Amino acid sequence: MKAVVLAGGKGEGLYPVTQGVQKEAVEVCGKPIVMYSVSGLYDAGIREFIVVINERDDIINAIRESNVEADFEFVRQRQGGITGAINTGLDYVDDEYILVFGDIIAENSFYTSLLNAHQGGEPTFALVPVSRGLNTYGLAKVEGGKFVGLTERESTLALGGAYILRKEKFDDFSLYLRRAVGNYFVWSGLWFDIGYPEDLLRSIRGLLSDAKTTISRRAKVASTAIIDKGVFIDDGAVIDEYAVIRGPAYIGKNSYVGNFSLVRNFSCVERNSSIGAYVEISNSSIQEGVEIGSKSYINHSIIGKKARIGASVVTASYPATLIRGEENKLGALIAPLARVEHGKVLPPNSIISERES
C-alpha cells in the first residue's frame, strides 16, 4: 500500500515562523514535522510514498537528509486546496492508499493502529479526542460502531489526519468527509495537529515529557556545566562553562550554549544554533541556525530559522490570546532571517516579520 503525504500547505496559522519556510519542514526536537508522519508510516511497514508539495523544495531536502530507505516520489500540487492536493497524489496510487497530513506529530504506533483497524472495503478513519479549539478541527460523528461523517456540535472526537481510502477523485474532500461512512479507531496517545504556535510548543512538551538524559559522545560538555534529567544533547553540540541545561530540553546538532546560560522547561534548540552567554530560554522553540545575543530572556516563543536576536532581548508571555492552548502564555513569533535589535522588550503575542527589528 502506498501513502500520500500532503506537505504543501500555506502554514498561515504559524505565521511568521513559516514566512519563506514550509510549515512541514519546521523542526521539532531535531526532526522536520513531516518526518514524524514519514517515520511512523515507515515503522508501520510502508515503503512507497507520494509526497505532494508546492513550489518550494524544503520538503524534498528535509526527507532526503533523513536518509530513510524508502521510495519517495515528490509531486507538485496542480490544483489549489486540500482537494487539489489529494487529487494530485491520486494519479500515483493504485487502489487503496493511506492519506496522511504532513503536519501531524504522533507516536509511530498511531499509524500501526490505523492499519490494524482497517478491515478492507470501507474506508478507515483515525479519530482523536480534543478539548480545546473544537471549532478548528473536523469533528467526527460516530453511530453503531461506524464513522458516519462530520458534525459541528456534540462531539469531542476530531479527525486525526490519517485515513485509508479507496482511489477516487474528489470534487470536494470536505463534502466527502461530511457524508462518508466507514470504520474508525480512537487514538488516545501522543498526537498534535501543528496548526498554531501553541500546538508546536505543546508538541515539544509531549515529545520530551518522558525523555531520559542522553548525551552524544560527539558532544562537548564543559566539566563545570550542569546537565539535569530529561536532557538530550545531540552530535557536535557544545555546552560551555557553567551553562545549565535543565530538562526536559533538547540541544540540537552542532549547536552552542554559552557560558552561564540556562536552557530549561521543554525548550528545543535546533541544529546549528548559537546561544550567547547569560541567556535564559524557557518553553521555547529555537529553530535551525538561530543566533541569540548575551543576556537575553526567551520565554514561550518560537524563533524562526536563521533569525538574529540581539543582546538583552526580553520576550514577555503573559497574558496572551491562544486558539488551542491551555495556558494563556505566548511570547514572540519571529520570522526566519529576522533581526531583533539589542535591548528590545517584546510584549506577549509579538509578531516580528522578516524586515522588522
RAURLIN-V189371 format. One line per field, one symbol per residue. ss: DSSP state (~ for helix, > for strand, _ for the rest). burial: b if it has 24 or more other ideal C-beta (glycine too) atoms within 12 Angstrom, else e. A space follows every 10 residues. Layout:
ss=???
burial=???
This chain:
ss=_>>>>>____ _~~~______ __~~~_>>__ >>~~~~~~~~ ~~~____>>> >>>____~~~ ~~~~~~____ >>>>>>____ ~~~~~~~~~~ _____>>>>> >__>>>__~~ ~~~~~~~___ __>>>>>>>_ ___~~~__>> >>>__>>>>> >_____>>>> >>>>>>____ __~~~~~~~_ _>>>>>>___ >>>___~~~~ ~~~~~~~~__ ___>>____> >____>>___ >>>____>>_ ___>>>__>> >____>>___ _>>>__>>>_ ___>>____> >>__>>____ >>____>>>_ _>>____>>_ ___>>_____ __________ _>>>____>> ____>>___> >>_____
burial=bbbbbbbbbb bebbbbbbbb bbbbbbbbbb bbbbbbbbbb bbbbebebbb bbbbebebbb ebbeebebeb ebebbebebe ebbbbbbbbb ebbeebbbbb bbbbbbbbeb bbbbbebbee eebbbbbbeb ebeeeebbbb bbeeeebbbb eeeebebbbb bbbbbbbeeb eebeebbeeb bbbbbbbeeb bbbbbbbbbb bbbbbbbbee bebbbbeebb bbeebbbbeb bbbbeebbbb eebbbbbbbb bbbbbbbbeb bbbbbbbbbb bbbbbbbbbb bbbbbbbbbb bbbbbbbbbb bbbbbbbbbb bbbbbebeeb ebbbbebebb bbbbbbbbbb eeebebebbb bbbbeee
